Amino acid sequence: MSNVADWHVIKVLRDGGGSRPTVMRIQRDGEDQVLKDYAGCDSVFAALLGKLLTRREARALLKLDSAAGVPRLLGQPGSRALYMEWVGGISIKEALTQEIDWPKFLAELENTLRVIHAQGVAHCDLRGLSNILVGPDQTPYIIDFVSCFFSGSRWNFIQRWVFRRFCEADRQALLKLRQRVAPESMNTADAALIVHSGIFNRAMRRVGQGIRKLSLWLLTRQSRTQSGR
């Protein structure tokens, strides 16, 4: 960890290990922030992919600096770590037990996603819902852009086509959330989109899952130890 004297830990939000970075709520420069550090991953994973993943998320956050509902990038203490805005909030799972104005929340969330896509970023990891937070004022936040995909240059037709497919997958993930928390607000077209999610989206999920499993097996101690038992 870098610049230890400049901040102190308030709470460890997630212990690092395997392919998971250490994530902490810290106080720095007189305000609460988040420190995400890939040095907490297994050493091989951190060395080979830590810088790449940090650079990708930093690029996304810089592109989305003015987007409401996305944490701001506040600095980089090293090549494998990020300081980000602390937004607070609770997970969707926690929010299910509370009184939430879901139609209003979903409308704001869908608008945030439109802005993200308009800035040339597809999130690519919204189906699990852990990357969507309900803020203290019921404001939606989208976090963790490590798996994102960028739109590419104007003439890169293939990358832009793939980008559009990932944007579609993001929108379908929000439809699944709507189906879960506010099914009464769905129309026939929404239901049809969920049923016909598309061959590409299913294929991309399988490819992503396969890449993750392979990287875990090759680059982390825990997976290699378990496979050797």
Residue pairs with C-beta under 8 A, 6 or more apart in sequence:
1 35
1 37
1 39
1 77
1 81
2 77
2 78
2 81
3 77
6 28
6 29
7 26
7 27
7 28
7 29
7 33
7 35
8 26
8 27
9 24
9 25
9 26
10 24
10 25
10 26
10 27
10 32
11 24
11 25
12 22
12 23
12 24
12 25
13 23
13 24
13 25
13 34
14 20
14 21
14 22
14 23
15 22
15 40
16 22
16 23
16 37
16 38
16 39
16 40
16 41
17 40
17 41
17 42
17 222
18 41
18 42
18 45
18 216
18 220
18 221
18 222
18 223
19 41
19 42
19 45
19 49
19 212
19 215
19 216
19 219
19 220
20 40
20 41
21 36
21 37
21 38
21 39
21 40
21 41
21 50
21 53
22 35
22 36
22 37
22 39
22 40
23 34
23 35
23 36
23 37
24 34
24 35
24 37
25 32
25 33
25 34
25 86
26 32
26 33
26 34
26 35
27 33
28 35
28 74
28 83
31 86
32 86
33 74
33 83
33 84
33 85
33 86
34 71
34 82
34 83
34 84
34 85
34 86
35 77
35 81
35 82
35 83
35 84
36 54
36 57
36 81
36 82
36 84
37 77
37 78
37 80
37 81
37 82
38 45
38 46
38 49
38 50
38 51
38 53
38 54
38 80
38 81
39 46
39 50
39 78
39 80
39 81
40 46
41 50
41 220
42 219
42 220
42 221
42 222
44 219
44 220
44 221
45 215
45 219
45 220
46 80
48 219
49 215
49 219
50 79
50 80
51 79
51 80
53 146
54 76
54 79
54 80
54 81
54 82
55 79
56 145
56 146
56 148
57 82
57 144
57 145
57 146
57 148
58 73
58 76
58 82
59 150
60 121
60 145
60 148
60 150
61 70
61 71
61 72
61 73
61 82
61 84
61 145
62 73
63 119
63 120
63 121
64 70
64 115
64 116
64 119
64 121
64 145
65 72
65 73
67 112
67 115
67 116
67 119
68 112
68 115
68 139
69 108
69 109
69 112
69 115
69 139
69 140
69 141
69 142
70 112
70 116
70 141
70 142
70 143
71 84
71 85
71 86
71 87
71 141
71 143
72 84
72 85
73 82
73 83
73 84
73 85
74 83
74 84
74 85
75 82
75 83
76 82
76 83
77 83
87 133
87 135
87 141
87 143
88 133
88 135
88 136
89 133
89 134
89 135
89 136
89 139
89 141
90 98
90 133
90 134
91 129
91 130
91 132
91 133
91 134
92 129
92 130
92 132
92 133
92 134
92 177
92 181
93 129
94 134
95 134
96 181
100 134
100 138
100 181
101 138
102 181
102 182
102 185
103 182
103 185
104 138
105 134
105 138
105 140
106 174
106 177
106 178
106 181
106 182
106 185
108 139
108 140
109 132
109 140
109 142
109 174
109 177
110 171
110 174
112 140
112 142
113 123
113 142
113 170
113 171
113 174
116 122
116 123
116 142
116 170
117 167
117 170
120 150
120 151
120 163
121 145
121 148
121 149
121 150
121 151
122 148
122 149
122 150
122 151
122 163
122 166
122 167
122 169
122 170
123 131
123 142
123 145
123 147
123 148
123 166
123 170
124 147
124 148
124 149
124 166
124 169
124 170
124 208
125 131
125 144
125 146
125 147
125 148
126 132
126 142
126 170
126 173
126 174
127 169
127 173
127 176
127 205
129 173
129 177
130 144
131 142
131 143
131 144
132 140
132 141
132 142
132 143
132 177
133 140
133 141
133 142
133 143
134 140
134 141
135 141
147 208
149 162
149 163
149 166
150 159
150 163
151 159
151 160
151 163
152 159
152 160
152 163
153 159
154 160
165 198
165 200
165 201
165 204
166 204
168 198
168 201
169 201
169 204
169 205
171 193
172 193
172 194
172 197
172 201
175 186
175 190
175 193
175 194
176 194
178 185
178 186
178 190
179 186
179 190
179 191
179 194
216 222
216 223
217 223
217 224
217 227
